[in-house]
């Protein structure tokens, strides 16, 4: 395996030890989007949403209990387009794509 592929697998394995799944919905979103995360243990979670130009347009940080947690992101004030939702759990990140269509 390439070094890059090994690193990706290592990060995925570390996230698997923290969260069973992470999803963003609906996709595309209109006025609101949801982030659903199933945490194995109580964790510090930071969510950053970045637009296609690399500008951070939303940030939220909180400690969440173990189990399935749902966070709402207001997207009504954002322009239509592609965004990247970065979910950081105890220092391990996963990035998901979100399209916003008004």
VOGU-3710 file (C-alpha; in Angstrom, 3 decimals, decimal comma):
1> xxxxxxxxxx> 0,000/0,000/0,000  1,094/3,554/-0,621  1,945/5,741/2,363  -1,037/7,995/1,583  -3,416/5,011/1,488  -2,001/3,658/4,764  -2,521/7,069/6,403  -6,139/7,230/5,158  -6,802/3,749/6,539  -5,217/4,692/9,900
11> xxxxxxxxxx> -7,429/7,806/10,198  -10,512/5,790/9,241  -9,640/3,158/11,863  -9,191/5,849/14,523  -12,577/7,396/13,639  -14,168/3,930/13,760  -13,038/3,744/17,404  -14,857/7,018/18,154  -18,034/6,982/16,062  -20,067/4,204/14,457
21> xxxxxxxxxx> -21,251/6,550/11,702  -21,388/10,202/10,708  -23,792/11,552/8,100  -25,080/14,874/6,802  -28,633/15,168/5,442  -30,648/16,071/3,455  -28,285/16,457/0,592  -28,940/18,787/-1,103  -30,121/20,963/1,788  -32,296/24,052/1,653
31> xxxxxxxxxx> -32,870/25,969/4,920  -31,430/23,412/7,338  -29,059/20,466/7,243  -28,526/17,883/9,939  -25,391/16,160/11,123  -26,037/12,779/12,700  -23,264/11,077/14,615  -23,331/7,839/16,593  -20,645/8,196/19,263  -19,177/5,243/21,118
41> xxxxxxxxxx> -18,291/7,363/24,179  -18,891/10,919/25,376  -16,739/13,030/23,044  -15,706/16,570/22,203  -17,135/17,341/18,772  -16,304/20,320/16,560  -18,192/20,968/13,331  -16,815/23,375/10,731  -18,514/24,134/7,436  -16,315/25,568/4,682
51> xxxxxxxxxx> -17,432/26,948/1,324  -15,781/26,145/-1,999  -13,477/29,176/-1,588  -12,098/27,802/1,687  -13,918/30,262/3,949  -15,311/28,920/7,219  -19,013/29,793/7,284  -20,105/27,847/10,388  -18,410/26,515/13,512  -19,866/24,721/16,525
61> xxxxxxxxxx> -18,100/22,913/19,350  -19,650/20,899/22,158  -19,292/17,806/24,289  -21,804/15,153/23,208  -22,932/12,057/25,056  -22,471/8,539/23,722  -25,142/7,324/21,318  -26,822/8,888/18,306  -26,732/12,674/18,371  -28,308/15,068/15,860
71> xxxxxxxxxx> -27,142/18,626/15,260  -29,004/21,131/13,089  -27,111/23,513/10,835  -28,973/26,568/9,579  -28,185/26,934/5,894  -30,874/29,437/4,840  -28,398/32,328/4,981  -25,773/30,531/2,845  -25,472/30,800/-0,921  -26,334/27,797/-3,047
81> xxxxxxxxxx> -23,319/25,655/-3,822  -20,907/23,040/-2,535  -19,748/23,060/1,096  -17,493/20,790/3,111  -18,622/19,761/6,592  -15,672/18,776/8,766  -16,642/16,742/11,834  -13,843/16,484/14,392  -14,296/13,941/17,198  -11,648/14,087/19,933
91> xxxxxxxxxx> -9,073/15,351/17,428  -9,913/12,944/14,573  -11,621/14,481/11,531  -13,939/13,329/8,789  -15,042/15,617/5,963  -18,388/15,247/4,190  -19,715/17,120/1,169  -22,957/19,087/1,376  -24,758/20,771/-1,488  -27,029/23,688/-0,670
101> xx> -29,794/24,490/-3,157  -32,339/27,276/-2,559
//
